[in-house]
């Protein structure tokens, strides 16, 4: 029996060791900031228990009140048959800060599992003592909004403007048009701030704004401000791009705060069960001060090909091939990279030869938001198709922007390409070139017309036009044409009199016209206008098709109406999904261009299906 128990213990030990982490780590932790007179913990943790020769560094600038004290931690978990074990040893010092300044405590050393390890060093900023409780110690500053030398607010339920406030700061107060700067809203508190019931931020009139994504778990730290030590954290951050020159004002923001305030309990029984104190909820409205930003206009002498770019940029180009055949597509890629107002740049123009068929460029934005603006690249692909054989030059592209560092305009030039086009399959003798705007059409290679060689009919001298067949046809043909026109016109009047029928008949034409406008807005990357136009097209199409005013339409009643017209449930659900996706994508974060492309394609497809499905 003893052998079985012994073997069982050995198996468990081997299993635990097998699943334990193979390499130990050694880390040091301490608060980032404390106040003079505060006590705090300095801890060294090693993730194994096979240790020896722990050696602490020389701790300068602090008094060692206690330590090192040694504590051990063990835990074993069995989840789904998997056994994991963790064990560690922590060496802890209690230190007292007595001198203001910034201090670095070097790493400690230890031998763990036979290997010598060195911990990280820690940086600690010692702030002046709080004027409200100078000379007293706040105890351990390990965490929480009331620790770390931060004095509590005055007694009672009132919360003064010095107990809790929010300060907006701008990384720059004097900038150029389109120059990015960072706006930060920072909380300063001496009280137990629980939440904000309502927040009303300014609309940033005169600026293009983008919010910086902050971590969900805000990190609080100690900061000395006007003689007091406050717990602080960054609440919101925005990168702003001024769109006009002059003195622009960032209006005050409003925060409705909910605060937990400790009060002394009067009832002895209540005091016994609540530790002698009680908490009440206090409401406080905080208004931030206004900020004034001085925006200088861009200097005079803008280059003719100025892109509107402000920042630091670079441009490169590439072509898929310089030897192609007629009717083969070529792709010229322009990449604008750097930091600045990348999203607001206008696309550079490539002057392709006249008899090339050129399509609208495809733009792919690959940038992220930083404190200095948008950083990354903007990739623009131009597609063109040569229709005639020959040798052509695709000229270099010029890109001009305003450089923030040198405070001057810079012009960058890409590479020039020589394109060799050989005659390919198909007849390119007569070419209709369709240019980027899809409206200017030109007939090429027909400036010299061929001579007509048909038989020529001659008439004898003295023949008269009067009385001939041609003479009578001049009377008969207009008369017959007038009668036909009159009959068609009467039918058209009768059809137009039926307003409902005309609306139904023209529903698809009106929707297609709106989607064309949405396509232009998609190319111009006007997000809000694009989604408005797509929604108008979808709702307007159903309104015209069902002969129901838009004001009376809803997602609920169109289901029944469409079923009456013979539309399948699957198509009805697809139409409603398209509406919902459009409304969701309008306000959703992420890649705007990709979402807009999907919404545009889905809307075109569902309108086409609906047109083929609705029965009259």
Secondary structure, 3 states (H helix, E strand, C coil): CHHHHHHHHHHHHHHHHHHCCCCCCEEEECCCEEECCCEEEEEEEECCCCEEEEECCCCCCEEEEEEEEEEEEEEEEEECCEEEEEEEEEEEEEEEECCCEEEEECCCEEEECCEEEECCCEEEEEECCCHHHCCCCCCECCCCCCCCCCCCCCCCCCCCCCCEEEEEEECCCEEECCCEEEEEEEEEECCEEEEEEEEECCCCCCEEEEECCCCCCCCCEEEEECCEEEEEEEEEEEEEEECCCEEEEECCCEEEEEEEEEEECCCHHHHHHCCCEEEEEEEEEEECCCEEEEEECCCCCCCCCEEEEEEEEEEEEEECCCEEECCCEEEEEEEEEEEECHHHCCCCCCCCCCCEEECCCEEEEEEEEECCEEEEEEEEEEEEEECCCEEEEECCCEEEEEECCCCEEEEEECCCEEEEEECCCCCCCCEEEECCCCCCEEEECCCCCCCCCCCCCCCCCCCCCCCCHHHHHHHHHHHHHHHHHHHHHHHHHHHHHCHHHHHHHHHHHHHHHHHHHHHHHHHCCCHHHHHHHHHHHHHHHHHHHHCCCHHHCCCCHHHHHHHHCCCCHHHHHHHHHHHHHHHHHHHCCCCHHHHHHHHHHHHHHHHHHHHHHCCC
